[in-house]
Amino acid sequence: MAAWGAWIGALGSALVDPGNPTGASKTIAPGGKITDGGGSNPITGYSILEASSLDAAMNMVKGCPQLTSGGSIEVTEIMPVM
């Protein structure tokens, strides 16, 4: 937990929402078929960062403890449509 606290503290105001882990999930496919689980790209949690670019966000997540525990991180832009 100390590593998480240090990473979160280092992000400062760029951390918009520290996020949470995710729980059980279901996936619905075209046509309405529902399956248990997160589909082909399940997530285990999320955080929202503010960055000037996708590359800048990638640099921010390099210190995330998720990586040192054998996990990976997918970084994606939020598309503001509403």
MIFIGU-483011 format. One record per residue: residue number from 1; residue in one letter; z negated, y, x negated of N, C-alpha, C, O in turn. Coordinates in pm, whole numbers, plus 32768, in hexadecimal, padded with zeros to 4 digits. Example, Ala and Ser with C-alpha at 12.3 -4.5 7.8 and 13.67 -1.06 7.14 Angstrom:
! MIFIGU-483011
<site><nuvo>1</nuvo><mikol>A</mikol><n_z>7CF4</n_z><n_y>7DC7</n_y><n_x>7AD9</n_x><ca_z>7CF4</ca_z><ca_y>7E3E</ca_y><ca_x>7B32</ca_x><c_z>7CF4</c_z><c_y>7EB6</c_y><c_x>7AD8</c_x><o_z>7CB2</o_z><o_y>7EB4</o_y><o_x>7A70</o_x></site>
<site><nuvo>2</nuvo><mikol>S</mikol><n_z>7D3C</n_z><n_y>7F1F</n_y><n_x>7AFB</n_x><ca_z>7D36</ca_z><ca_y>7F96</ca_y><ca_x>7AA9</ca_x><c_z>7CED</c_z><c_y>8003</c_y><c_x>7AF6</c_x><o_z>7CDC</o_z><o_y>8072</o_y><o_x>7AC3</o_x></site>
***
This chain:
! MIFIGU-483011
<site><nuvo>1</nuvo><mikol>M</mikol><n_z>8000</n_z><n_y>7F88</n_y><n_x>7FAD</n_x><ca_z>8000</ca_z><ca_y>8000</ca_y><ca_x>8000</ca_x><c_z>8000</c_z><c_y>807E</c_y><c_x>7FAA</c_x><o_z>8036</o_z><o_y>80E5</o_y><o_x>7FD1</o_x></site>
<site><nuvo>2</nuvo><mikol>A</mikol><n_z>7FC4</n_z><n_y>8074</n_y><n_x>7F34</n_x><ca_z>7FC1</ca_z><ca_y>80E8</ca_y><ca_x>7EDB</ca_x><c_z>804F</c_z><c_y>810F</c_y><c_x>7EB0</c_x><o_z>806F</o_z><o_y>8185</o_y><o_x>7EA6</o_x></site>
<site><nuvo>3</nuvo><mikol>A</mikol><n_z>80A3</n_z><n_y>80AA</n_y><n_x>7E98</n_x><ca_z>812E</ca_z><ca_y>80C7</ca_y><ca_x>7E72</ca_x><c_z>8178</c_z><c_y>810D</c_y><c_x>7EE3</c_x><o_z>81C6</o_z><o_y>8169</o_y><o_x>7ECB</o_x></site>
<site><nuvo>4</nuvo><mikol>W</mikol><n_z>815F</n_z><n_y>80E2</n_y><n_x>7F5F</n_x><ca_z>819E</ca_z><ca_y>8123</ca_y><ca_x>7FD2</ca_x><c_z>816E</c_z><c_y>81B4</c_y><c_x>7FDE</c_x><o_z>81BE</o_z><o_y>820E</o_y><o_x>7FF6</o_x></site>
<site><nuvo>5</nuvo><mikol>G</mikol><n_z>80ED</n_z><n_y>81C9</n_y><n_x>7FCE</n_x><ca_z>80B6</ca_z><ca_y>8251</ca_y><ca_x>7FD5</ca_x><c_z>80F1</c_z><c_y>82AB</c_y><c_x>7F6B</c_x><o_z>810E</o_z><o_y>8320</o_y><o_x>7F85</o_x></site>
<site><nuvo>6</nuvo><mikol>A</mikol><n_z>8102</n_z><n_y>8276</n_y><n_x>7EF2</n_x><ca_z>813B</ca_z><ca_y>82C5</ca_y><ca_x>7E84</ca_x><c_z>81CC</c_z><c_y>82E8</c_y><c_x>7EA1</c_x><o_z>81F7</o_z><o_y>8359</o_y><o_x>7E8B</o_x></site>
<site><nuvo>7</nuvo><mikol>W</mikol><n_z>8219</n_z><n_y>8287</n_y><n_x>7ED2</n_x><ca_z>82A7</ca_z><ca_y>82A0</ca_y><ca_x>7EF1</ca_x><c_z>82B4</c_z><c_y>8307</c_y><c_x>7F61</c_x><o_z>8303</o_z><o_y>8364</o_y><o_x>7F57</o_x></site>
<site><nuvo>8</nuvo><mikol>I</mikol><n_z>8266</n_z><n_y>82F7</n_y><n_x>7FCA</n_x><ca_z>8269</ca_z><ca_y>8355</ca_y><ca_x>803A</ca_x><c_z>8241</c_z><c_y>83E1</c_y><c_x>800B</c_x><o_z>8280</o_z><o_y>8443</o_y><o_x>8031</o_x></site>
<site><nuvo>9</nuvo><mikol>G</mikol><n_z>81DA</n_z><n_y>83EA</n_y><n_x>7FB9</n_x><ca_z>81B0</ca_z><ca_y>846B</ca_y><ca_x>7F84</ca_x><c_z>821A</c_z><c_y>84AD</c_y><c_x>7F2E</c_x><o_z>822A</o_z><o_y>8527</o_y><o_x>7F32</o_x></site>
<site><nuvo>10</nuvo><mikol>A</mikol><n_z>8262</n_z><n_y>845E</n_y><n_x>7EE0</n_x><ca_z>82CA</ca_z><ca_y>8494</ca_y><ca_x>7E88</ca_x><c_z>8340</c_z><c_y>84CD</c_y><c_x>7ED7</c_x><o_z>8385</o_z><o_y>8527</o_y><o_x>7EA6</o_x></site>
<site><nuvo>11</nuvo><mikol>L</mikol><n_z>8359</n_z><n_y>8499</n_y><n_x>7F4E</n_x><ca_z>83C9</ca_z><ca_y>84C9</ca_y><ca_x>7F9E</ca_x><c_z>83AF</c_z><c_y>8554</c_y><c_x>7FD9</c_x><o_z>840D</o_z><o_y>859F</o_y><o_x>7FF2</o_x></site>
<site><nuvo>12</nuvo><mikol>G</mikol><n_z>8331</n_z><n_y>8576</n_y><n_x>7FED</n_x><ca_z>830E</ca_z><ca_y>85F9</ca_y><ca_x>8021</ca_x><c_z>8350</c_z><c_y>8617</c_y><c_x>80A7</c_x><o_z>8353</o_z><o_y>85C1</o_y><o_x>8100</o_x></site>
<site><nuvo>13</nuvo><mikol>S</mikol><n_z>8384</n_z><n_y>8690</n_y><n_x>80B6</n_x><ca_z>83BD</ca_z><ca_y>86BA</ca_y><ca_x>8136</ca_x><c_z>8441</c_z><c_y>8676</c_y><c_x>8157</c_x><o_z>8473</o_z><o_y>8684</o_y><o_x>81C7</o_x></site>
<site><nuvo>14</nuvo><mikol>A</mikol><n_z>847B</n_z><n_y>862C</n_y><n_x>80F9</n_x><ca_z>84F6</ca_z><ca_y>85E2</ca_y><ca_x>8116</ca_x><c_z>84DC</c_z><c_y>856E</c_y><c_x>8175</c_x><o_z>8538</o_z><o_y>853B</o_y><o_x>81B5</o_x></site>
<site><nuvo>15</nuvo><mikol>L</mikol><n_z>845F</n_z><n_y>8544</n_y><n_x>817D</n_x><ca_z>843B</ca_z><ca_y>84D6</ca_y><ca_x>81D7</ca_x><c_z>8423</c_z><c_y>850F</c_y><c_x>8262</c_x><o_z>83B9</o_z><o_y>8547</o_y><o_x>827D</o_x></site>
<site><nuvo>16</nuvo><mikol>V</mikol><n_z>8485</n_z><n_y>84FF</n_y><n_x>82B9</n_x><ca_z>847E</ca_z><ca_y>8533</ca_y><ca_x>8341</ca_x><c_z>8424</c_z><c_y>84DC</c_y><c_x>8397</c_x><o_z>83D6</o_z><o_y>850F</o_y><o_x>83E7</o_x></site>
<site><nuvo>17</nuvo><mikol>D</mikol><n_z>8430</n_z><n_y>8457</n_y><n_x>8387</n_x><ca_z>83E1</ca_z><ca_y>83F7</ca_y><ca_x>83D4</ca_x><c_z>83C6</c_z><c_y>8380</c_y><c_x>8377</c_x><o_z>8425</o_z><o_y>833D</o_y><o_x>834D</o_x></site>
<site><nuvo>18</nuvo><mikol>P</mikol><n_z>8347</n_z><n_y>8365</n_y><n_x>8356</n_x><ca_z>832C</ca_z><ca_y>82F6</ca_y><ca_x>82FB</ca_x><c_z>8351</c_z><c_y>826F</c_y><c_x>8337</c_x><o_z>835F</o_z><o_y>820C</o_y><o_x>82EE</o_x></site>
<site><nuvo>19</nuvo><mikol>G</mikol><n_z>8362</n_z><n_y>826A</n_y><n_x>83BA</n_x><ca_z>8392</ca_z><ca_y>81F1</ca_y><ca_x>83FB</ca_x><c_z>8325</c_z><c_y>818B</c_y><c_x>8416</c_x><o_z>82AE</o_z><o_y>81A9</o_y><o_x>840F</o_x></site>
<site><nuvo>20</nuvo><mikol>N</mikol><n_z>8351</n_z><n_y>8114</n_y><n_x>8434</n_x><ca_z>82FB</ca_z><ca_y>80A3</ca_y><ca_x>8455</ca_x><c_z>8346</c_z><c_y>8022</c_y><c_x>843A</c_x><o_z>83C1</o_z><o_y>8022</o_y><o_x>8432</o_x></site>
<site><nuvo>21</nuvo><mikol>P</mikol><n_z>82FC</n_z><n_y>7FB4</n_y><n_x>842C</n_x><ca_z>8341</ca_z><ca_y>7F33</ca_y><ca_x>8428</ca_x><c_z>8373</c_z><c_y>7F13</c_y><c_x>84B5</c_x><o_z>8340</o_z><o_y>7F49</o_y><o_x>8517</o_x></site>
<site><nuvo>22</nuvo><mikol>T</mikol><n_z>83D5</n_z><n_y>7EBD</n_y><n_x>84BD</n_x><ca_z>8408</ca_z><ca_y>7E94</ca_y><ca_x>853F</ca_x><c_z>83D6</c_z><c_y>7E08</c_y><c_x>8560</c_x><o_z>83AB</o_z><o_y>7DBE</o_y><o_x>8507</o_x></site>
<site><nuvo>23</nuvo><mikol>G</mikol><n_z>83DA</n_z><n_y>7DE5</n_y><n_x>85DD</n_x><ca_z>83AC</ca_z><ca_y>7D62</ca_y><ca_x>860A</ca_x><c_z>841F</c_z><c_y>7D0E</c_y><c_x>863F</c_x><o_z>848F</o_z><o_y>7D15</o_y><o_x>860D</o_x></site>
<site><nuvo>24</nuvo><mikol>A</mikol><n_z>8401</n_z><n_y>7CC0</n_y><n_x>86A4</n_x><ca_z>8464</ca_z><ca_y>7C67</ca_y><ca_x>86E0</ca_x><c_z>84DC</c_z><c_y>7CB6</c_y><c_x>8710</c_x><o_z>84D1</o_z><o_y>7D2A</o_y><o_x>8738</o_x></site>
<site><nuvo>25</nuvo><mikol>S</mikol><n_z>8550</n_z><n_y>7C75</n_y><n_x>870C</n_x><ca_z>85C9</ca_z><ca_y>7CB8</ca_y><ca_x>873A</ca_x><c_z>8625</c_z><c_y>7C55</c_y><c_x>8780</c_x><o_z>8617</o_z><o_y>7BDB</o_y><o_x>8772</o_x></site>
<site><nuvo>26</nuvo><mikol>K</mikol><n_z>8681</n_z><n_y>7C8B</n_y><n_x>87C9</n_x><ca_z>86EB</ca_z><ca_y>7C3E</ca_y><ca_x>880A</ca_x><c_z>876D</c_z><c_y>7C88</c_y><c_x>87F2</c_x><o_z>876D</o_z><o_y>7D02</o_y><o_x>87DF</o_x></site>
<site><nuvo>27</nuvo><mikol>T</mikol><n_z>87DB</n_z><n_y>7C3F</n_y><n_x>87F4</n_x><ca_z>885F</ca_z><ca_y>7C7A</ca_y><ca_x>87E0</ca_x><c_z>88B4</c_z><c_y>7C5A</c_y><c_x>885A</c_x><o_z>88B4</o_z><o_y>7BE9</o_y><o_x>888B</o_x></site>
<site><nuvo>28</nuvo><mikol>I</mikol><n_z>88FC</n_z><n_y>7CBE</n_y><n_x>888B</n_x><ca_z>895B</ca_z><ca_y>7CA7</ca_y><ca_x>88F8</ca_x><c_z>89E7</c_z><c_y>7CBF</c_y><c_x>88C2</c_x><o_z>8A02</o_z><o_y>7D24</o_y><o_x>8881</o_x></site>
<site><nuvo>29</nuvo><mikol>A</mikol><n_z>8A3F</n_z><n_y>7C62</n_y><n_x>88DD</n_x><ca_z>8AC9</ca_z><ca_y>7C67</ca_y><ca_x>88AD</ca_x><c_z>8B26</c_z><c_y>7C96</c_y><c_x>891D</c_x><o_z>8B00</o_z><o_y>7C94</o_y><o_x>8992</o_x></site>
<site><nuvo>30</nuvo><mikol>P</mikol><n_z>8B9E</n_z><n_y>7CBF</n_y><n_x>88FA</n_x><ca_z>8BFF</ca_z><ca_y>7CDE</ca_y><ca_x>8963</ca_x><c_z>8C0A</c_z><c_y>7C66</c_y><c_x>89C1</c_x><o_z>8C0E</o_z><o_y>7BF4</o_y><o_x>8994</o_x></site>
<site><nuvo>31</nuvo><mikol>G</mikol><n_z>8C10</n_z><n_y>7C7F</n_y><n_x>8A3E</n_x><ca_z>8C13</ca_z><ca_y>7C14</ca_y><ca_x>8AA0</ca_x><c_z>8B8A</c_z><c_y>7BF0</c_y><c_x>8AD6</c_x><o_z>8B7F</o_z><o_y>7BA5</o_y><o_x>8B36</o_x></site>
<site><nuvo>32</nuvo><mikol>G</mikol><n_z>8B1F</n_z><n_y>7C27</n_y><n_x>8A97</n_x><ca_z>8A99</ca_z><ca_y>7C17</ca_y><ca_x>8ACD</ca_x><c_z>8A46</c_z><c_y>7BA6</c_y><c_x>8A95</c_x><o_z>89D3</o_z><o_y>7B97</o_y><o_x>8ABE</o_x></site>
<site><nuvo>33</nuvo><mikol>K</mikol><n_z>8A79</n_z><n_y>7B56</n_y><n_x>8A37</n_x><ca_z>8A29</ca_z><ca_y>7AE9</ca_y><ca_x>89FF</ca_x><c_z>89B5</c_z><c_y>7B24</c_y><c_x>89B0</c_x><o_z>89C7</o_z><o_y>7B7C</o_y><o_x>895C</o_x></site>
<site><nuvo>34</nuvo><mikol>I</mikol><n_z>893B</n_z><n_y>7AF1</n_y><n_x>89CD</n_x><ca_z>88C1</ca_z><ca_y>7B20</ca_y><ca_x>898B</ca_x><c_z>888A</c_z><c_y>7AB1</c_y><c_x>8932</c_x><o_z>887E</o_z><o_y>7A3E</o_y><o_x>895D</o_x></site>
<site><nuvo>35</nuvo><mikol>T</mikol><n_z>8869</n_z><n_y>7AD5</n_y><n_x>88B6</n_x><ca_z>882D</ca_z><ca_y>7A75</ca_y><ca_x>885A</ca_x><c_z>87AE</c_z><c_y>7AB2</c_y><c_x>881F</c_x><o_z>87A0</o_z><o_y>7B2C</o_y><o_x>8817</o_x></site>
<site><nuvo>36</nuvo><mikol>D</mikol><n_z>8752</n_z><n_y>7A5B</n_y><n_x>87F8</n_x><ca_z>86D9</ca_z><ca_y>7A89</ca_y><ca_x>87B4</ca_x><c_z>86FD</c_z><c_y>7AB1</c_y><c_x>8726</c_x><o_z>8754</o_z><o_y>7A75</o_y><o_x>86E7</o_x></site>
<site><nuvo>37</nuvo><mikol>G</mikol><n_z>86B9</n_z><n_y>7B16</n_y><n_x>86F4</n_x><ca_z>86CD</ca_z><ca_y>7B3F</ca_y><ca_x>866A</ca_x><c_z>8721</c_z><c_y>7BBC</c_y><c_x>865E</c_x><o_z>8758</o_z><o_y>7BEE</o_y><o_x>86C0</o_x></site>
<site><nuvo>38</nuvo><mikol>G</mikol><n_z>872A</n_z><n_y>7BEC</n_y><n_x>85E3</n_x><ca_z>876B</ca_z><ca_y>7C6C</ca_y><ca_x>85C7</ca_x><c_z>87FE</c_z><c_y>7C65</c_y><c_x>85A7</c_x><o_z>8833</o_z><o_y>7CC5</o_y><o_x>856F</o_x></site>
<site><nuvo>39</nuvo><mikol>G</mikol><n_z>8842</n_z><n_y>7BFC</n_y><n_x>85C7</n_x><ca_z>88D0</ca_z><ca_y>7BF6</ca_y><ca_x>85AD</ca_x><c_z>88EF</c_z><c_y>7BE6</c_y><c_x>8519</c_x><o_z>889E</o_z><o_y>7BB0</o_y><o_x>84CE</o_x></site>
<site><nuvo>40</nuvo><mikol>S</mikol><n_z>8964</n_z><n_y>7C16</n_y><n_x>84EF</n_x><ca_z>8991</ca_z><ca_y>7C01</ca_y><ca_x>8466</ca_x><c_z>894E</c_z><c_y>7C5C</c_y><c_x>8401</c_x><o_z>8956</o_z><o_y>7C43</o_y><o_x>8389</o_x></site>
<site><nuvo>41</nuvo><mikol>N</mikol><n_z>890C</n_z><n_y>7CC6</n_y><n_x>842F</n_x><ca_z>88CD</ca_z><ca_y>7D25</ca_y><ca_x>83D3</ca_x><c_z>8844</c_z><c_y>7D4E</c_y><c_x>8409</c_x><o_z>8832</o_z><o_y>7DC2</o_y><o_x>8430</o_x></site>
<site><nuvo>42</nuvo><mikol>P</mikol><n_z>87E3</n_z><n_y>7CF0</n_y><n_x>840B</n_x><ca_z>8761</ca_z><ca_y>7D11</ca_y><ca_x>8447</ca_x><c_z>8714</c_z><c_y>7D76</c_y><c_x>83F2</c_x><o_z>871F</o_z><o_y>7D77</o_y><o_x>8377</o_x></site>
<site><nuvo>43</nuvo><mikol>I</mikol><n_z>86C6</n_z><n_y>7DCA</n_y><n_x>8435</n_x><ca_z>8672</ca_z><ca_y>7E2A</ca_y><ca_x>83EE</ca_x><c_z>85E1</c_z><c_y>7DFE</c_y><c_x>83F9</c_x><o_z>85BA</o_z><o_y>7DB9</o_y><o_x>8458</o_x></site>
<site><nuvo>44</nuvo><mikol>T</mikol><n_z>8591</n_z><n_y>7E24</n_y><n_x>8398</n_x><ca_z>8502</ca_z><ca_y>7E03</ca_y><ca_x>839A</ca_x><c_z>84AD</c_z><c_y>7E81</c_y><c_x>83A7</c_x><o_z>8433</o_z><o_y>7E78</o_y><o_x>83B5</o_x></site>
<site><nuvo>45</nuvo><mikol>G</mikol><n_z>84EE</n_z><n_y>7EF5</n_y><n_x>83A2</n_x><ca_z>84A7</ca_z><ca_y>7F73</ca_y><ca_x>83B0</ca_x><c_z>8506</c_z><c_y>7FE6</c_y><c_x>839A</c_x><o_z>857D</o_z><o_y>7FD2</o_y><o_x>837E</o_x></site>
<site><nuvo>46</nuvo><mikol>Y</mikol><n_z>84D3</n_z><n_y>805F</n_y><n_x>83A8</n_x><ca_z>8528</ca_z><ca_y>80D5</ca_y><ca_x>8396</ca_x><c_z>84D5</c_z><c_y>8148</c_y><c_x>8362</c_x><o_z>845B</o_z><o_y>814C</o_y><o_x>8372</o_x></site>
<site><nuvo>47</nuvo><mikol>S</mikol><n_z>8518</n_z><n_y>81A6</n_y><n_x>8323</n_x><ca_z>84E3</ca_z><ca_y>8229</ca_y><ca_x>82FF</ca_x><c_z>8557</c_z><c_y>828B</c_y><c_x>830F</c_x><o_z>85CB</o_z><o_y>8265</o_y><o_x>82FD</o_x></site>
<site><nuvo>48</nuvo><mikol>I</mikol><n_z>8538</n_z><n_y>8307</n_y><n_x>832F</n_x><ca_z>85A1</ca_z><ca_y>836D</ca_y><ca_x>833C</ca_x><c_z>858B</c_z><c_y>83D6</c_y><c_x>82D1</c_x><o_z>8520</o_z><o_y>8413</o_y><o_x>82C9</o_x></site>
<site><nuvo>49</nuvo><mikol>L</mikol><n_z>85F1</n_z><n_y>83EA</n_y><n_x>827F</n_x><ca_z>85EE</ca_z><ca_y>844C</ca_y><ca_x>8213</ca_x><c_z>8653</c_z><c_y>84BA</c_y><c_x>822E</c_x><o_z>86B8</o_z><o_y>84A2</o_y><o_x>8271</o_x></site>
<site><nuvo>50</nuvo><mikol>E</mikol><n_z>8639</n_z><n_y>8530</n_y><n_x>81FC</n_x><ca_z>869A</ca_z><ca_y>859C</ca_y><ca_x>8201</ca_x><c_z>86CF</c_z><c_y>85AE</c_y><c_x>8173</c_x><o_z>8683</o_z><o_y>85C5</o_y><o_x>8115</o_x></site>
<site><nuvo>51</nuvo><mikol>A</mikol><n_z>8753</n_z><n_y>85A5</n_y><n_x>8164</n_x><ca_z>8791</ca_z><ca_y>85AF</ca_y><ca_x>80E1</ca_x><c_z>8814</c_z><c_y>85FC</c_y><c_x>80EC</c_x><o_z>884F</o_z><o_y>8604</o_y><o_x>8158</o_x></site>
<site><nuvo>52</nuvo><mikol>S</mikol><n_z>8840</n_z><n_y>8634</n_y><n_x>807E</n_x><ca_z>88BC</ca_z><ca_y>8682</ca_y><ca_x>807D</ca_x><c_z>8938</c_z><c_y>862A</c_y><c_x>8082</c_x><o_z>89A4</o_z><o_y>865B</o_y><o_x>80A4</o_x></site>
<site><nuvo>53</nuvo><mikol>S</mikol><n_z>892A</n_z><n_y>85AA</n_y><n_x>8062</n_x><ca_z>899C</ca_z><ca_y>854E</ca_y><ca_x>8064</ca_x><c_z>8968</c_z><c_y>84BF</c_y><c_x>8069</c_x><o_z>88F1</o_z><o_y>84A6</o_y><o_x>8056</o_x></site>
<site><nuvo>54</nuvo><mikol>L</mikol><n_z>89C1</n_z><n_y>8464</n_y><n_x>8082</n_x><ca_z>899E</ca_z><ca_y>83D6</ca_y><ca_x>8082</ca_x><c_z>8971</c_z><c_y>83AC</c_y><c_x>7FF6</c_x><o_z>8913</o_z><o_y>835E</o_y><o_x>7FE8</o_x></site>
<site><nuvo>55</nuvo><mikol>D</mikol><n_z>89B4</n_z><n_y>83DF</n_y><n_x>7F8F</n_x><ca_z>898D</ca_z><ca_y>83BF</ca_y><ca_x>7F05</ca_x><c_z>8902</c_z><c_y>83F5</c_y><c_x>7EE5</c_x><o_z>88B4</o_z><o_y>83B2</o_y><o_x>7EA1</o_x></site>
<site><nuvo>56</nuvo><mikol>A</mikol><n_z>88E1</n_z><n_y>846B</n_y><n_x>7F16</n_x><ca_z>885C</ca_z><ca_y>84A3</ca_y><ca_x>7F00</ca_x><c_z>87F2</c_z><c_y>844C</c_y><c_x>7F43</c_x><o_z>8787</o_z><o_y>8436</o_y><o_x>7F0B</o_x></site>
<site><nuvo>57</nuvo><mikol>A</mikol><n_z>880F</n_z><n_y>841B</n_y><n_x>7FBA</n_x><ca_z>87B2</ca_z><ca_y>83C2</ca_y><ca_x>8000</ca_x><c_z>87A2</c_z><c_y>833F</c_y><c_x>7FB2</c_x><o_z>8733</o_z><o_y>8309</o_y><o_x>7FAB</o_x></site>
<site><nuvo>58</nuvo><mikol>M</mikol><n_z>880E</n_z><n_y>830C</n_y><n_x>7F79</n_x><ca_z>8805</ca_z><ca_y>8292</ca_y><ca_x>7F29</ca_x><c_z>87A7</c_z><c_y>82A6</c_y><c_x>7EB3</c_x><o_z>8759</o_z><o_y>824D</o_y><o_x>7E91</o_x></site>
<site><nuvo>59</nuvo><mikol>N</mikol><n_z>87AD</n_z><n_y>8319</n_y><n_x>7E74</n_x><ca_z>8753</ca_z><ca_y>8336</ca_y><ca_x>7E04</ca_x><c_z>86C2</c_z><c_y>833B</c_y><c_x>7E32</c_x><o_z>8669</o_z><o_y>8313</o_y><o_x>7DE8</o_x></site>
<site><nuvo>60</nuvo><mikol>M</mikol><n_z>86AB</n_z><n_y>836C</n_y><n_x>7EAB</n_x><ca_z>8622</ca_z><ca_y>8375</ca_y><ca_x>7EE0</ca_x><c_z>85E6</c_z><c_y>82EA</c_y><c_x>7EF7</c_x><o_z>856E</o_z><o_y>82D7</o_y><o_x>7EE4</o_x></site>
<site><nuvo>61</nuvo><mikol>V</mikol><n_z>8637</n_z><n_y>828B</n_y><n_x>7F20</n_x><ca_z>85FF</ca_z><ca_y>8208</ca_y><ca_x>7F42</ca_x><c_z>85F1</c_z><c_y>81AC</c_y><c_x>7EC9</c_x><o_z>85B9</o_z><o_y>8140</o_y><o_x>7ED5</o_x></site>
<site><nuvo>62</nuvo><mikol>K</mikol><n_z>8622</n_z><n_y>81D6</n_y><n_x>7E56</n_x><ca_z>8618</ca_z><ca_y>8181</ca_y><ca_x>7DDF</ca_x><c_z>8589</c_z><c_y>815E</c_y><c_x>7DBB</c_x><o_z>8571</o_z><o_y>80F6</o_y><o_x>7D7E</o_x></site>
<site><nuvo>63</nuvo><mikol>G</mikol><n_z>852A</n_z><n_y>81B2</n_y><n_x>7DDF</n_x><ca_z>849E</ca_z><ca_y>8196</ca_y><ca_x>7DC0</ca_x><c_z>8451</c_z><c_y>8151</c_y><c_x>7E2F</c_x><o_z>83D7</o_z><o_y>8141</o_y><o_x>7E24</o_x></site>
<site><nuvo>64</nuvo><mikol>C</mikol><n_z>8493</n_z><n_y>8128</n_y><n_x>7E97</n_x><ca_z>844F</ca_z><ca_y>80E9</ca_y><ca_x>7F09</ca_x><c_z>8416</c_z><c_y>8061</c_y><c_x>7EE3</c_x><o_z>845B</o_z><o_y>800F</o_y><o_x>7EA7</o_x></site>
<site><nuvo>65</nuvo><mikol>P</mikol><n_z>8398</n_z><n_y>8048</n_y><n_x>7F07</n_x><ca_z>8359</ca_z><ca_y>7FC7</ca_y><ca_x>7EE9</ca_x><c_z>839F</c_z><c_y>7F4F</c_y><c_x>7F27</c_x><o_z>838B</o_z><o_y>7EDE</o_y><o_x>7EFA</o_x></site>
<site><nuvo>66</nuvo><mikol>Q</mikol><n_z>83EF</n_z><n_y>7F63</n_y><n_x>7F8B</n_x><ca_z>843B</ca_z><ca_y>7EF4</ca_y><ca_x>7FC8</ca_x><c_z>8491</c_z><c_y>7EAF</c_y><c_x>7F5E</c_x><o_z>84A4</o_z><o_y>7E36</o_y><o_x>7F62</o_x></site>
<site><nuvo>67</nuvo><mikol>L</mikol><n_z>84C5</n_z><n_y>7EFE</n_y><n_x>7F00</n_x><ca_z>851C</ca_z><ca_y>7EC6</ca_y><ca_x>7E99</ca_x><c_z>84CF</c_z><c_y>7E72</c_y><c_x>7E34</c_x><o_z>8504</o_z><o_y>7E0F</o_y><o_x>7E02</o_x></site>
<site><nuvo>68</nuvo><mikol>T</mikol><n_z>8455</n_z><n_y>7E99</n_y><n_x>7E15</n_x><ca_z>8407</ca_z><ca_y>7E4D</ca_y><ca_x>7DB2</ca_x><c_z>83CD</c_z><c_y>7DCD</c_y><c_x>7DEC</c_x><o_z>839D</o_z><o_y>7D78</o_y><o_x>7DA2</o_x></site>
<site><nuvo>69</nuvo><mikol>S</mikol><n_z>83D2</n_z><n_y>7DBF</n_y><n_x>7E71</n_x><ca_z>83A0</ca_z><ca_y>7D44</ca_y><ca_x>7EB0</ca_x><c_z>8411</c_z><c_y>7CE4</c_y><c_x>7ED2</c_x><o_z>83FE</o_z><o_y>7C84</o_y><o_x>7F1C</o_x></site>
<site><nuvo>70</nuvo><mikol>G</mikol><n_z>8489</n_z><n_y>7D00</n_y><n_x>7E9C</n_x><ca_z>84FA</ca_z><ca_y>7CA5</ca_y><ca_x>7EB0</ca_x><c_z>8551</c_z><c_y>7CC8</c_y><c_x>7F27</c_x><o_z>85B3</o_z><o_y>7C82</o_y><o_x>7F42</o_x></site>
<site><nuvo>71</nuvo><mikol>G</mikol><n_z>8530</n_z><n_y>7D32</n_y><n_x>7F6E</n_x><ca_z>8580</ca_z><ca_y>7D5A</ca_y><ca_x>7FE1</ca_x><c_z>85F2</c_z><c_y>7DB5</c_y><c_x>7FBA</c_x><o_z>8600</o_z><o_y>7DDD</o_y><o_x>7F46</o_x></site>
<site><nuvo>72</nuvo><mikol>S</mikol><n_z>8642</n_z><n_y>7DD6</n_y><n_x>801A</n_x><ca_z>86B0</ca_z><ca_y>7E33</ca_y><ca_x>8005</ca_x><c_z>86A5</c_z><c_y>7EA3</c_y><c_x>806B</c_x><o_z>865A</o_z><o_y>7E99</o_y><o_x>80CD</o_x></site>
<site><nuvo>73</nuvo><mikol>I</mikol><n_z>86F0</n_z><n_y>7F0C</n_y><n_x>8054</n_x><ca_z>86EE</ca_z><ca_y>7F80</ca_y><ca_x>80AE</ca_x><c_z>877D</c_z><c_y>7FA7</c_y><c_x>80CD</c_x><o_z>87D1</o_z><o_y>7FB3</o_y><o_x>8074</o_x></site>
<site><nuvo>74</nuvo><mikol>E</mikol><n_z>8798</n_z><n_y>7FBB</n_y><n_x>814C</n_x><ca_z>8819</ca_z><ca_y>7FEF</ca_y><ca_x>8177</ca_x><c_z>8805</c_z><c_y>8080</c_y><c_x>819E</c_x><o_z>87AB</o_z><o_y>80A0</o_y><o_x>81ED</o_x></site>
<site><nuvo>75</nuvo><mikol>V</mikol><n_z>8857</n_z><n_y>80D8</n_y><n_x>8167</n_x><ca_z>884F</ca_z><ca_y>8167</ca_y><ca_x>8184</ca_x><c_z>88CA</c_z><c_y>818D</c_y><c_x>81D6</c_x><o_z>893B</o_z><o_y>816E</o_y><o_x>81B1</o_x></site>
<site><nuvo>76</nuvo><mikol>T</mikol><n_z>88B2</n_z><n_y>81D0</n_y><n_x>8244</n_x><ca_z>891F</ca_z><ca_y>81F9</ca_y><ca_x>829B</ca_x><c_z>8905</c_z><c_y>8286</c_y><c_x>82CF</c_x><o_z>8892</o_z><o_y>82B0</o_y><o_x>82DC</o_x></site>
<site><nuvo>77</nuvo><mikol>E</mikol><n_z>896E</n_z><n_y>82CD</n_y><n_x>82ED</n_x><ca_z>8960</ca_z><ca_y>8352</ca_y><ca_x>8326</ca_x><c_z>8947</c_z><c_y>834A</c_y><c_x>83BC</c_x><o_z>897B</o_z><o_y>82F1</o_y><o_x>8400</o_x></site>
<site><nuvo>78</nuvo><mikol>I</mikol><n_z>88F9</n_z><n_y>83A6</n_y><n_x>83EF</n_x><ca_z>88E8</ca_z><ca_y>83B4</ca_y><ca_x>847F</ca_x><c_z>8953</c_z><c_y>8415</c_y><c_x>84AE</c_x><o_z>8961</o_z><o_y>8483</o_y><o_x>8478</o_x></site>
<site><nuvo>79</nuvo><mikol>M</mikol><n_z>899D</n_z><n_y>83ED</n_y><n_x>8510</n_x><ca_z>8A09</ca_z><ca_y>8441</ca_y><ca_x>8544</ca_x><c_z>89D5</c_z><c_y>8493</c_y><c_x>85BB</c_x><o_z>89C2</o_z><o_y>845C</o_y><o_x>8627</o_x></site>
<site><nuvo>80</nuvo><mikol>P</mikol><n_z>89BF</n_z><n_y>8515</n_y><n_x>85A8</n_x><ca_z>8988</ca_z><ca_y>8566</ca_y><ca_x>8615</ca_x><c_z>89F1</c_z><c_y>8583</c_y><c_x>8680</c_x><o_z>8A42</o_z><o_y>85DF</o_y><o_x>8671</o_x></site>
<site><nuvo>81</nuvo><mikol>V</mikol><n_z>89EF</n_z><n_y>8535</n_y><n_x>86EB</n_x><ca_z>8A51</ca_z><ca_y>8547</ca_y><ca_x>8757</ca_x><c_z>8A13</c_z><c_y>8581</c_y><c_x>87D4</c_x><o_z>8A5C</o_z><o_y>85A7</o_y><o_x>8830</o_x></site>
<site><nuvo>82</nuvo><mikol>M</mikol><n_z>8991</n_z><n_y>858A</n_y><n_x>87DB</n_x><ca_z>8950</ca_z><ca_y>85C0</ca_y><ca_x>8852</ca_x><c_z>88F3</c_z><c_y>862F</c_y><c_x>8830</c_x><o_z>88B4</o_z><o_y>8668</o_y><o_x>8889</o_x></site>
***
